[in-house]
Amino acid sequence: MIKIYSTPTCIYCKYAKEFFKKNNIEYTDLNVAEDEKAREEMISKSQQMGVPVIDIDGKLVVGFDQRKIEELLNLK
């Protein structure tokens, strides 16, 4: 299961979501600008305030690190 903690104005969040769509990867988008519970969950998991924070089966990627995401998803 993939969750992306994001905000509507974050360009790197947009890149991450485009990457998932391009690769036909399902994900849950959590808007931490509006969803306080999701924001608290993101901060608790990652100790980060910045977005995106991407949770891939419990492994976190902070920011849009395409290489790391591909590695975690066994895409390469």
N, C-alpha and C positions, 0 to 999 in steps of 0.2 A: 504494500500500500504506500502511495506517495502523497504527501501533503506539502503544499507550498504556502508558507506564511508570507503574505505580500501586502502591498498597498497599491492603489490605482495609479499613483503618479511615479512609481519606481520603474525606471527603464530596465534595470537588470531583472526585475520580476517579469516584465514583459518578454524579455529575451528567453528567460527560463520557460515560460508558458508556451512561447512559440516553438522552442526546441521540443517540448513534450508533444505538442500537437503535430509537428512535422514527423516525429517518430512514432506516432499513434500510441502514445503512452498515456494511460488514464491517470488523472491526479485529482486531488481535492484542493481547491483554492480557498484559502482562509484570509479574508481581508482584515488585517490587524488594525487598520485605521478605524474600522467601525465595530469590530467584534472584540470586546474587552476580554472575554474568556479565552479566545484564540491568542490574543496578544500576551496574556499572562502565561498561557501554555508554552508559547514560543520562547519567552524570556526564561521560564523555568527550565526548559529543555536545553537551550543553547547558551544561556547567560549573555545573550546579545539583544541589542535594541534595533539593530539594522536589519533590513530585509534585502533580498529574500533569504529566508531560512527554509531549506528543503529537507524534509524528513523522508528518507527512503528506507522503509522497513526498519526504522529505529536508528539508522545511521544518518547523521546530520551533515549537510553541506551548507556553509554560510556563504552567501553570495552566489553568483552564477558561475560556478567552476565546471565548465562543460566536460573537461577531461575526467574529473572526479565523478561526475554524474554518470558518464558513459561507463566508467569502471564499475561503479556500484550496480549498474543495470546490465552489465555484461554485454555492452553494445559493440565493443571492439576487442 
